[in-house]
Amino acid sequence: MAYLSVENLEKAFGGTRVLRDVSFQLPEGETLSVIGSSGSGKTTLLRCLNFLERPDGGVISLRGEPLLDASRPPDRERDLRRKRLHFGLVFQDFNLFPQYTALENVTLARRDGETEQDIRDRGLDLLDQMGLSDRAGHYPHQLSGGQKQRVAIARALCMEPDVLCFDEP
C-alpha cells in the first residue's frame, strides 16, 4: 500500500485545465520530484495536496485513508484545517509573516494541547537544527533569502507533518 496516493487529480481555473488526470503512488520514506516548465501545474498540485485548492476531480489518500474525494461535497473549513496538518508546505517565496520574529513564524500554528514553553522549546530546537539559533528574534526583513527559507522549513517541520512538500526548493 502506498503511503501517499493521488488518483486522477483534475483542476481547472476557468477554461484552463491545469491538472489533467494526475496520478502517483508514493511509498513511505521515498522522495518524489515533480519537474515541469513554468505554468505546468506543479504549484497547483502542491496546493491541492495541502487543501489550499479544491481539485475538480480525483482522490487523495494517506496510508490508505481517503482525505479528499472530489466527487463528494466539500469539507467544512474545520475538517480541512485538520487534514492540512498531514502536509507541510514550504512555499516558493516562503510566506513568512513580516510582523513576527523567526521563532514566532516557526511556532505560530503549534498551539493545541501544548504549553507555551513546549512550543517555544520545539521552535528553538528546530531553528538550531537549521543553524539559525542566533536569528530567533530577528524579523523576516532582517534575514537573508537562505535564512528565510530555513525558517520556512523549520515552520513546516514544527507541524510534524506526514508529508513535507517543497515548492521550488
Summary of the structure (lengths in Angstrom):
residues: 169
radius of gyration: 17.0
end to end distance: 28.0
largest distance: 49.6
contacts: 445
relative contact order: 0.16
helix: 33%
strand: 24%
